[in-house]
């Protein structure tokens, strides 16, 4: 079955899911996310800093609102592990060199704040991620807050696009 055919068949069978809208305008210019033939945009809210952790909410949306993690899954279907198990290493790799390491572990924490509609199908969760990052101090001191935000959003965009590749 061609990749686009599955999407059309799934939409006809599955009940219409209410889509979340982005939490507001993106703090910095949105990045285009290419998922096969589909074009979406990645955005983020204004980051805050608490006890050395840089906190932000990142999302992927199209004209109808926040897309489900399933939109970023490979065309063959979502893998058996949850989306963050795939997204986390991709995002951490994209931030390599920018993030502080403690005992050999990158200081990046991710969580999906909105649960999936069906707990048995974790890829049905909206593609909204809360990120907590401890930046490498020398990098953070040499960059503007907007430049740090752009690094995080670019890494998120590349990670989401990486999910879509088999």
C-alpha positions as CSV (number, residue, x, y, z in Angstrom):
1,X,0.0,0.0,0.0
2,X,1.5,3.4,-1.0
3,X,2.4,5.6,2.1
4,X,-0.3,8.2,1.5
5,X,-3.0,5.5,1.1
6,X,-2.7,4.4,4.7
7,X,-3.2,7.9,6.0
8,X,-6.4,8.3,4.0
9,X,-7.7,4.9,5.1
10,X,-6.9,5.5,8.7
11,X,-8.6,8.9,8.6
12,X,-11.8,7.3,7.2
13,X,-11.8,4.6,9.9
14,X,-10.6,6.4,13.0
15,X,-13.0,8.9,14.8
16,X,-12.1,12.5,14.4
17,X,-9.8,13.5,17.1
18,X,-10.0,17.0,18.5
19,X,-6.7,18.7,17.8
20,X,-5.1,21.1,20.2
21,X,-4.1,24.5,19.0
22,X,-0.6,25.7,19.6
23,X,-0.2,27.4,23.0
24,X,0.3,30.7,21.3
25,X,2.6,32.3,18.8
26,X,6.1,30.9,18.6
27,X,8.7,32.8,20.6
28,X,11.1,32.7,17.7
29,X,10.5,32.2,14.0
30,X,8.9,28.8,13.4
31,X,10.9,26.1,11.5
32,X,9.4,24.1,8.6
33,X,9.1,20.4,9.4
34,X,9.1,18.1,6.4
35,X,7.4,14.7,7.1
36,X,7.4,13.0,3.7
37,X,4.9,14.9,1.6
38,X,3.5,16.7,4.6
39,X,4.7,20.2,5.6
40,X,4.2,21.3,9.2
41,X,5.9,23.9,11.4
42,X,7.7,23.7,14.7
43,X,7.4,26.4,17.3
44,X,8.1,27.0,21.0
45,X,6.9,29.2,23.8
46,X,9.1,31.7,25.6
47,X,11.7,29.8,27.6
48,X,12.2,30.4,31.3
49,X,15.1,29.5,33.6
50,X,14.6,27.8,37.0
51,X,17.6,26.7,39.1
52,X,19.9,26.5,36.1
53,X,17.4,24.6,33.9
54,X,16.2,26.2,30.7
55,X,12.5,25.2,30.3
56,X,10.4,25.5,27.1
57,X,7.4,23.9,25.4
58,X,8.0,22.8,21.8
59,X,5.4,21.7,19.3
60,X,4.7,20.6,15.7
61,X,1.5,21.9,14.1
62,X,-0.2,22.2,10.7
63,X,-3.1,24.4,9.7
64,X,-5.5,22.3,11.8
65,X,-3.5,22.4,15.0
66,X,-1.0,20.3,16.9
67,X,-0.3,17.1,15.0
68,X,-0.2,13.7,16.7
69,X,3.1,11.9,17.2
70,X,1.8,9.4,14.7
71,X,2.3,12.1,12.0
72,X,6.1,11.9,12.6
73,X,6.2,8.0,12.8
74,X,7.7,6.1,9.8
75,X,5.3,5.5,6.9
76,X,5.3,1.8,7.8
77,X,3.7,2.6,11.1
78,X,4.8,3.7,14.6
79,X,7.5,1.6,16.3
80,X,6.5,-0.4,19.4
81,X,8.4,1.9,21.9
82,X,6.8,5.2,22.9
83,X,7.6,8.4,21.0
84,X,10.0,9.9,23.6
85,X,12.1,6.7,23.5
86,X,12.9,7.6,19.9
87,X,12.7,11.4,20.1
88,X,15.0,11.8,23.2
89,X,18.2,10.3,21.7
90,X,17.6,12.2,18.4
91,X,17.2,15.6,20.3
92,X,20.1,14.9,22.6
93,X,22.3,14.2,19.6
94,X,21.2,17.4,17.9
95,X,22.2,19.4,21.0
96,X,25.5,17.7,21.5
97,X,28.2,20.2,22.4
98,X,25.6,22.7,23.5
99,X,24.4,20.9,26.6
100,X,26.1,20.4,29.9
101,X,27.2,16.9,30.9
102,X,27.1,15.5,34.4
103,X,28.7,12.1,35.0
104,X,28.7,11.5,31.3
105,X,25.0,12.2,30.9
106,X,23.6,15.1,28.9
107,X,21.4,17.3,31.0
108,X,18.3,17.2,28.8
109,X,14.9,16.1,30.1
110,X,11.8,15.6,28.0
111,X,8.2,14.9,28.7
112,X,4.9,14.7,26.7
113,X,2.6,16.9,28.8
114,X,-0.6,15.8,27.0
115,X,-1.5,12.1,27.3
116,X,-2.5,10.0,24.3
117,X,-6.2,9.5,23.6
118,X,-5.7,5.8,24.0
119,X,-3.0,4.6,26.5
120,X,-2.5,1.5,24.4
121,X,-1.5,3.8,21.4
122,X,1.2,6.2,22.8
123,X,1.8,7.6,19.3
124,X,-1.6,9.2,19.3
125,X,-0.4,11.8,21.8
126,X,-0.1,15.4,20.5
127,X,3.4,16.3,19.4
128,X,4.0,18.7,22.2
129,X,7.2,18.3,24.3
130,X,8.2,20.0,27.5
131,X,12.0,20.3,27.5
132,X,14.4,21.1,30.3
133,X,18.0,21.7,29.3
134,X,21.1,22.7,31.2
135,X,23.2,24.6,28.6
136,X,27.0,24.3,28.6
137,X,28.0,27.5,30.5
138,X,30.6,28.7,28.0
139,X,28.2,28.3,25.1
140,X,25.3,30.0,26.9
141,X,27.5,32.9,27.9
142,X,28.6,33.4,24.2
143,X,25.0,33.2,22.8
144,X,21.9,35.4,23.0
145,X,18.7,33.9,24.5
146,X,17.2,33.9,21.0
147,X,20.2,32.1,19.6
148,X,19.9,29.4,22.3
149,X,16.2,29.1,21.6
150,X,16.9,28.7,17.9
151,X,19.5,25.9,18.6
152,X,16.8,24.1,20.6
153,X,14.1,24.5,18.0
154,X,16.4,23.4,15.2
155,X,17.4,20.3,17.1
156,X,13.8,19.5,17.8
157,X,12.8,20.0,14.2
158,X,15.6,17.6,13.0
159,X,14.7,15.1,15.7
160,X,11.0,15.1,14.6
161,X,12.1,14.7,10.9
162,X,14.4,11.9,12.1
163,X,11.5,10.0,13.6
164,X,9.8,9.9,10.3
165,X,12.7,8.2,8.6
166,X,12.7,4.4,8.8
